[in-house]
């Protein structure tokens, strides 16, 4: 317990809630909690399943066979990847659980895991629980927020795990196959397991289609991909996800679950099947909504004379800050003085300093208002 890092988002949530309780008009763009509802046909599927007494019993340890088959069919349909639902699919209690468990499974004390910096803070949680060491791969704008793999592996040649995440939280970057092909070559030569966090799989802007790591030849031999229904279907509170890929890693995740859990509530599993196999119109519509919100936010910034590059994916903006102020100070003062909550970039790693993350998780009008408040704060403080 002493090794665990502090929960970055827990502190942010408490700070924002304190201001709201004071009656302040706070525009909260600091968290990645989807604000749109779960599609109605998924909710209906849950309601129907709950009324079936069979779903109230313990489910199979490895999840319903029908859900694993649905996951495999989803990957065949969306990415052209053919999976064996029995040996290449593991049902997870949310994507975060899988990301933390894989470190406990594969890392012994003192082992090394490579993680993106900036990156999702909870990669560190599993690594620290395992007593392992985290080595960072800097993501910088000059390299389009892609890691320098050769440098990373030259400095940590014995790394056992590598975490990747595209579309990237927090940078919003999207990559093509060239990065994944390089990753596969390096992982195969070093017997390193790659873990691709595909949380924002469905959210690519300007006609960009985020690609699956498993679309690259050889990826299934050296890595897994973790897919959550939280963002694609706005099912964040439902806590349902799955991992696909390398058979040994999938078997290990299933074994871990055999000991740590019984089974995810079967009614939720049936609803997840409906999400994966049912109509996908709302998925595409939701991405269009996020793109309109992104465009409104950046237009409002530009109207105030603030230049910033929009993201290619996710529902986050990654805003560079004026020189001379830390991301923590910026976020704190912006909340205090302008009533806008953003996430300090340093919370995502050392190379997140100089940025804040903004979530497009409110109405367009509120996002434009937030952008105006942010721009006003920047201009006021630039002028002294």
C-alpha positions, 0 to 999 in steps of 0.5 A: 500500500505504501508503494501506491501513487496518490490518485490524481483524479480523486484530488481534482474531483474533491477540489471541483466539488468544493467549489460547486458546493460554494455555489460557484458556476464551475465548468468541469472539463477536468475528467474523462467521464462521458456525459452523453447517455448509454444508447437506449437499445443497450439499456433495454437489453439490460432491463430485459436481462435483469428480469431473467432470474438466470442472470442473478446466479453466478456466471461462468468464471471466464464470462459468458461464451456468447459475450466472448463470441460477440467480442470476436465478431466485433473485432472481425467486423470493425478491424478485420481481425479474426479471433478465437473467442475461447483462447484470444478473448478475456472479459474484464471488470473494466479496462482499468482492471485489466491494465493493472492486472497485467502488471501483477501477472507479468512483473516481478519485483524489480522488473521494468515496464515502459510507459508513455509520458504523458500517459494514463496515470493508472499504468503506474498503479499496477506497476507499483503494486507489483513492486516493479519499476516504471521507465517512461517514454517521452511523448513530445510534439516534435515527434507527433507524440510518438515514443522514440522506441529505439532510445527507450529500449536502448536504455531499458533493454530488459523491459518486460512490458510496454504500454501504448495508448492510441488515440492517446490520453491525454495528447489526443494523438493518433498513429498509423501502422508504421509505429505499431509495425516497429513495436512488433519488430522490437517486441518479438526480438526481445520477448517483451509483451505489448499492452495497447490501451484502446480506450478511445478506439471509436473517437477519431476526428476529420475522417481519421479511423483509429487502428487496432494494434492487432491489425498489424501482422505479428501483433497477436504473437507479442501483445494484447489490446484492451478494449473498454465499452466505456467510451464507445458506448458511454458505459463508463459506470457499467465496468465492462471491457475485454482483452484480446490478443496473445493466447498466453497473456489472455490465459493468464488474465483468465487465471487471475480472474478465476482467483480474484473474482467470480464473474461480471453480472451476467445481465451486464454481459448480455447488455454488452453483447447488444452493444457490440452486435447491435446498431452502431449509428449512435457510436458514429453520431457521438464521434460527430458530437465530440468533433463539433464540440472540439471545433467549437472550443478551438474556434472560441480560443482562436477568436480570442487570439489563442493558437492551439492545435486540435487533437486527432482523437479522444474527447480531450484537448491538450493545451500548451500553457504560457511560459512561466507558470506550472500546470498545477498553478495554472489549473488551480488559479483557473478554477479559482479565478475563472471557474473552469476545471482542467487537468494539470498536465504534470498529473500525466507525467513529467513531460506533461508539464507545460500543458493542461488537458481539457475534456469536451464533455459539456454542451458546445455553448459551455465549451465555448464559454470555457474557452473564452474564460481560459483565453481571458485568463491567459491574456490577462496574465500575459499582460502582467 
